Amino acid sequence: MSESQYALRGATIVPITSAPIENGVIIVRDGRIDAVGGPDLPVPDDLPVHDAAGKWIVPGLIDAHTHLGVHETGEGWAGDDTNEGTDPNTAYVRALDGINPAEAGFADAVAGGVLAACVNPGSANVIGGECVVVKTAGGRLVDELVMRSPAGIKSALGENPKRVYGEKGQTPKTRMGVAGVLRQAFVAAERYRDAEAPDRDLRLENLVKVLDGEIPWRQHCHRADDIATAIRVSEEFGYRLVLDHGTEAHLLADVIAAKGIPVLFGPLLTARAKVETAKRFPENAVRMAEAGVELVIMTDHPVVPVQYLIVQVMECVKAGLDREAALRSVTLNPARVLGVEDRIGSLEAGKDADFCVWSGDPLDYYSRVERAYIDGAQVA
């Protein structure tokens, strides 16, 4: 379907912001959603109407924590640009500059209904660099896919930076050292912000964006003690915190919910291969949601391949997560956390026409994506 203006009729439409619509209608004009409604929604005579009876139409899923395009599928060391593991603080590097939009993971994402993703640097460094939100199809240049850049600064607590730099015999080699590196970096950023005409420093420029609330601090942390440190340091410097992974966030769910801190939970379809992930279970997502935590489910692609995002959601539903909360965790919640909720995450008039036509209920394992649309154009 190549038209820029058309309607789809007869599907079960899941707007996310309201109840599913049986036998619904969605109207697309010039790459945006013009209207969504029930069978009585009038369709202008000049629009082609395409039958979607028996199908489900769902917003494009959003994977809020990936290494898509910077850790290329099947390319080994040559295609792995995830970590600039040469300095504990590489706040100046950008995931955007390492993304190969031609790698197979992008097509896999679309096939799995994931039409947008946040690409992060890895977690070798205490401060890893800029994150970027991209659409997963629709351009040859990665610049044509960008929705928001930067979308946050990646940071890591716990085992990863301890191991990487401890093995080199340099700071940090303890959790105390990791927190100390963070504090030193933010004190330097405060001084940079207050200085008159300072020499340009890309590290400090990005940290000032965090201090000023322009972008969130994306804190890799698994254990409850590291989560407590993440909260402690964020409150000391007053920046907006997002918890990535949050394996033991359920143990502090009431605290996290009261402070309004989102948790990007996952990956889930992997072995609990290290101490930090020993308490990772799908039931943790249920406990967080019940406590009022803003929950997002993510894959950490390629740790879990991006096309299995919806399978992780199914596992959480089987563990007791409410269906509505489950779908929000990969649509509107990540859109809000990533700062793109004005464009994607739900099916509403005025938003980008980014949606998938599924063969059936997307939470049924046997359902598959039959068609995918980005900016109203069919991309699969």
N, C-alpha and C positions, 0 to 999 in steps of 0.2 A: 504494500500500500504506500504510494508515494505522495498522495494528496496532502497539501498543507492544511486543508479544511475538510472535516468529515465527522461522522458520528458513528459510534458503536452502540448497538442495541441488543438487549436481551440477556446480558450477563448478570450475575450476582456481583455488584460493585461494592468494594470495601473502601469507603472514604477515609477511614481511620478516625476522623474527628466526629463521626456519627455512626449510627447503626448500619450494617450492611443493607443494601438496596436490592431487593429481588427484581428480576426482569428490568434492570436499570438501563439508563442512557447516559453516555458521556459524549460531549460535543467538544471538538478540538478546532481551534482556529489559530493559524500562524504560530504554531509551536507551543501554544498555551491552552490550558483547559478553559473553555468558555462557559460550560455549565455541566452539572451533574445532577441527575434526578431519577425519578421513577418512570414507569412506562407512559405516564401522561405528559412528560416533559416534551414540549413542542420542538420539532427539529425543522429549521428553515428549509424551504423547498430546494434551495440551491446547493444543499450539502448532500454528498453521497452518504448513504447509510449502509453499514456493514453489519452483518448478522453475527452476534456473539452468543447466541442462545446456548445455555448449558455450561458456559465458561464462567470463570471468575476474573474480574479485573481488579488488580491490587497495585498500589503505588510501587514504584521501583524500590527494592530493598536497599538499605544503606549499611555498608560495613564500615564502622567508625574507627577501626584499628586494623590496618593492613600494612604490608610492605610490597604492595602490588607494583610491579614494574621496576622496583629497586632491588628486589630479590627475585630474579627472573626464574620462571619455572623451567627446570631441566637444563639450566645453563651452567650449573656448578659455580666454581670460584669466579670465572670470567663474567658472570652475570649477577654477582652478588655485590651490590653497592650499599648495603644496609647500614654498616657502621664505619664511620671515620674514626677507628679505634686507636687514635694516636695522641689523644689529649682528653683528660676528663671533662673539659668544657669546650664543646664545638657548637656553641649556640649560633654561630654564624653560617653553618652549612644548611642547605635546603634539600629536602627530599625531592622537590620539583626538579632539581638539576640532575638527579640520578634515575629518573623514570624513563623506561623504554615502553611507549604505548603500543608497540607492535608485539610485545611478548604475549605468550599464550594465555596468561592469567586474565587478561582483559576479556577475551572471548569466553573464557570459563565463567567469569563473573556474570556476563549477560545471560548465558545459558542457565545460570542459577537464579536469575531474577534480580541480581545485584546491579543496579544502574548508577550507583554513586559509591565512592569509597574515600576514606581518609587515608593517605599514604604517610607513614611516619618513618623517621630514622629508627634504627634499632636501639637496643638498651645496653650496649657495651659501656657507654659513657654516662657520667652523672648528668650531663646536659648534652643531648644528642643533636638538637637542631630543629629546624622548622618542619611542621606538618603541612600538608596541602590536601584540599578536598577536590576530587576530580570526578567527572562523569566517566563511565567505563566504555563508552563508544561515542562516535560522532565527530572525530577529527583525526587527522594524520599526525599533527603536532600536539604534544602534550599541552602546550599553551592553549589550544582550542578546547581542551577538556576541563580546564581549571574553573572551579566555582569560587574557591576562596583560598588565597595565599597571602600571608601565612594563616593557618587555621589553628595555630597553637605551637608551643615549644615542647618538645619531648624531653623528659627527664627520667632517670631511673634510680630507684633505691634498692638496697638489698644485695642479693648474691651476685648479680651480673657485673656491676662496676667493681665490686670487691674482688671478684675473681680476675677480671681482665687486668686491673692495675696492680692488685696484690701480687700476681704472678710476675709482674715487671719490677717489683720491689719499689713501687712509688705510691704516693697518695692518690686515691684512698685504698686502704686495705681492710678497713673496718667500717661498720655502720656509722660510727662516730665520724670517721673521715669523710664518708659520703655526705652526711649532713653538713659537715664543715665546709666542704667545697661549695655546696649550695649557698650557704650563708655568705661566704666570701664573695661569691659571684653577685649576689643581690646587693650587698653593701657597696660593691664597686659600681653597680648600676645606679644606685641611689645617688652616689657622688657624681656620676656622669650626667645624670638628669639635672642635677642642681648646678653644674658647672656652666660658666659662660663661655660659649664658643669652644667646646672641647674638640680635640682632634677626633676625627670620625673613627669609631670602633664598632664593627658590625656585631660582635658578641654583645656589647653593652646596649646597642640600639635595640636588639631583639628583646633583651631582658627588660628594658624600659617599657616596651610595648606590653609586656606581661604585668609589670608594676602599675601601669596606667589603665589596665583592664581592657585593652584593645583585643587581646587574644588570651585564651586560657593556658594554664600550665598543665600539661599532660603527664601525669605522674605514674610511671610504671611502678607498681608495688603489689606484692602478693600477701605477705604476712600482716597480721593485725598490728604488730609493733611498728612495721614500716608505714602502715596506713596512719597510725597515730603520729609518727614523725612527719609525714606529708602534711597532715592537718596542722600540726604545731608550727612548722616553718611557714606554711601559707598564711596563717594568722599573724605571725610575726611580721611579715612583709606586706600583707594585705592584698594578695593576688587571688585570682579566680582559679580554683582547683578542680581538676577532673581526675578521677582515679581510674587508671587503666589496669586491667586484669582483676584486681580485687578478689583474689582467691578466698581470703578470709574476711572479706568485708561484711559477711553475714554476722560475724562475731561483734561488730560495732555498728550494726545496721541502724539502731535507734539514734546513735550519735551522728552518723553520716546523713541520715534523713533530716534530722533537726537542723543541720548546718546547710542543707540544700546542695550537697555535693553529689554530682552524678557518678555512677560506677559503670564502666565499660567492662563487662564481665566476659571472660573467655581467655584462651580457646578451650573448648570442652571435649572435643573428640580426639584427645591424645592421652597417652599414659601419664600418670602422676609421677613423673620421672625424677623429681628433685624435691628436697625438703619443703621448698616454698609452695609447691603445688599439692602437697600431701592431703590437704583438706578440701580439694576441689571436687564438688559434686553439683549436678544440676539443681538439686534441692536448695543450694545456696541462693540461687536466683529467686526462688519462691520466697524464702525468708526475707530477702532484701525488698522485694516488691510489696510483701505484706506489711513491712515496716514503713513503707512510703518512700523508699529510695527511688530516685529516677534511674531506671535500669536500662542499659543498652547491652545487647549481646553482640559479640564480635568474634572474628575468626583468627586474627593475628596472621592472616595469609602470608607466606605459604605454610605456616605451622599446621593450620587446618586449611585446605584449599577453599578459596573464597566461595565456590559454588555450593559448598555445604553449610553456608550460613543458615539457611532455612531448616536444615536437619538439626542443627544445634538448638534452634527454637523449638522444634518438635520434641527434643529430649527434655527441655525445660517444661513444656506443656505436659508431657507424660509424668513428670515429677510433681505436677500440681500447679504450675503457673497458669493463671487465668488467660484465656485465649486473647482477649482484648489487650491485656498487658504485654503478652508475648508479641503480637504484631506491632504494637507501638514501639517495642524494644529494638526493632530493626527498620522503623520508618520515621515516625514523628519525633521520638525521643532523640535518636542520633542527629536528626536534622537540627533540632534545637541546640544540642550540645556543640555541634560543629558550626553553628551560626548561619545555616542556610535554610531555616524553616520557612522563610518567606518565599522560597522557590520550590522546595521538594518536601517529601515526607507525608503528604496527604493528597487526596484528590479533591481539590477545591478550585473554584473559579479564580483565574488569575495566576495560578501556579504553573510551572513548567509541565508540559504534557509528557511526563516520564512515568510510564506504567507498563505492566505486563499483563498479557492475557494468558491465564493459566487454564489447563484442561479441566481443573476442578479445584476444590478447596486446597490452598497452598500448604495447609498443615496436614494434609493427607500425603503420606510418603509417595504414593503412586501418581500424584499430580505432577505435571511438568509445565514449563514455560513453552507456550506455543508461538507467541509473538511478543516482541519487546519494542517499546517506543521511547525514544529520547528526543525531547523538544518536538514531539509530534511526529517525528520521522521513524519509520520502522527500521530497526537495527538488527533484528533477528526474527 
